[in-house]
């Protein structure tokens, strides 16, 4: 009975953590969304490139926060026969769209910054005091979001990704504030374009990396850190295993790698021995490789078994 009570306690704690994650992410999303609207209005009023780029930066962060919030909500739902992985892949699609948007905004900001710095008639900031106000507003909201997430940032990859997104956005707000202060002290309006270009240079590498990771998942590439040649070699060292073929590994979404393989075994093994082979294959993956693979599918085949190919089936 004590085991049942412990399992129930663990399940209740997991559910409480999921609800806490959802609540904290929702608070962060509301604050980020409010500041995004304010920064867009401020960019239109002041004509500030730095503020406009930071607003684009926040838009991407909002997409990641939306994905993180949805993921936190859907993590509480069990998979169904229609969606065996639930809505986990939605996180990857949202991340890919957000990365594309961020990349476009970053490239536009670099071009615009160059035109303002080296063009004949660069656009000037209309109201530096208002620019400073919106910069401080964005920074205050980001600090509030960081405070909401910091306590549970290490709970899982979803919460860590959200925390890092807000941290990066806070740096953009700092750049806006510095830009306003420099222009107020020096009178050089061109520093706004410099600040916009710096924020863009901070955005583009992250956008490329985020897009690359999303595409890797969508193309079902092997998870980083998992060498299938070494995996096959270790699996074939398990007693009664003769060969491994049709070995595939991919990632459903963040933190959900999967692996499947056909395992040729000695045709004389018993059902009990077959169960031991499956357990040892699982242990092999857990002990020898840095990537934890919670979802595995192994098809045991007796030596000499030949699978019927589709073209061999009679119509």
Order of alpha helices (4+ residues) and beta strands (2+ residues): alpha-alpha-alpha-alpha-alpha-alpha-alpha-beta-beta-alpha-beta
